[in-house]
Amino acid sequence: MTIGVVLIRHLHVTVQLIGLFIGLSWIVQGLAAVIGGLGHGLREGNGWWIAFGVVSLIAGIVVVAAPVTSLKVMAVLLGIWFIILGLFEIVAGFLLRHAGRAAQATST
């Protein structure tokens, strides 16, 4: 309970800790992907694992270096992603309505 009160009272510390946690988890994930890609010899798809691991490792280092700024950028990117996703859903709704009307017209 004490930690919860401290984290609520000092939101800047909470944001930094969240950023550090995300960054460290990306670093661990990146290292695991690179090691997994290199450890299986020459098999198809290992290049993708290594590439994913390197990108994850670099992203983790950037987030650990500047956790607050990184979280702000991630929040903006997430907001843009939700806007784009919403637009796609609106277009899909119109397309489904049009397809439903066309199917209904051909069945009658």
N, C-alpha and C positions, 0 to 999 in steps of 0.2 A: 504494500500500500504506500509506503514511503517513497518508493521509486516512482510510482504513478503520480503522486503529488508533485514531486520534483520535476518530472517531465512535463506536466501540465503547466507548472509555474514558470518554467524556463523553456519556452517553445523553440528558441533558437538552438538549444542543446539537443532537443528532440529531433529537429530537422537535420542537424549535423550527424546525429547517430543513425538516422534512417539512411542518409546518403552514404555514410561509411559502411553500413551493413550491405547496402545494394552494391557498392563498389567492391567490397571484399568478396561478396558472393560471386560477382562476375569474374573476378580474378581467379578464384578457385575453379569456377566452371570453365574458364578459358584454359587454365593449365590442364585440367582433366581432359578436355577435348583435344588439346595438342598432344598430350601424352597418349591418349587413346588412338589418335590418328597415326602417330609414329610407331606405336607399339605393335600394330597388327601387320607389319610388313607392307608389301605392295599389293593392296587390294583396291578394287574399284570403290570410289567414294571417300577414300581417306583424305584426299585433297580438300574436300568440303569440310571435313571435321577439323582439319588443321586451320583452314581459313576462318572458320567459325570461331575456333579457339583463339586465334590471334586477334580477331576483331573484339571478342569478348574480353580478352586480356587488356587490350588498349583502352577499351571503354571503361573497364574497372579501374585502371590506373588514373584515368582522367577524373572519374567520379570521386575517387579517394583523394585526389589532389585538391579538388574544389567541390565539396559535397553540396553546399548550399546553392551555388550557381548551377551546378548540374541538375539538381532537383527542380529548380525554376525552369530550366530549358526543357527537361522531361515533361513538366506540367504543361508547358506551352505546346510541345509536340503532341502530347496526349489530347489536348483540347482540339488541335487541328485535325488529328486523326478521327476524333468523335464527330466533328463537323463533316468531314468527308464521308464517313460511314453513314451518317444521317442522310446526306444527299443521295448516296447509293440506295439506301432503303426507300426513300421517296420515289426515286426513279423505278425501283423494282416494284413498288406498289402500283404505280401507273401501268407498268408493263404487264403485271399480273391481271389487273382489271381489264386491260385491253384483250389479253389472251382469253380471259374468261368470257368476255362478251363475244369474241370471235368463235369460241367453242360452242357457246349457246346458240349463236346464229346458224352455225352449220348443223347442229343437231335438230333444229326445228324445221 
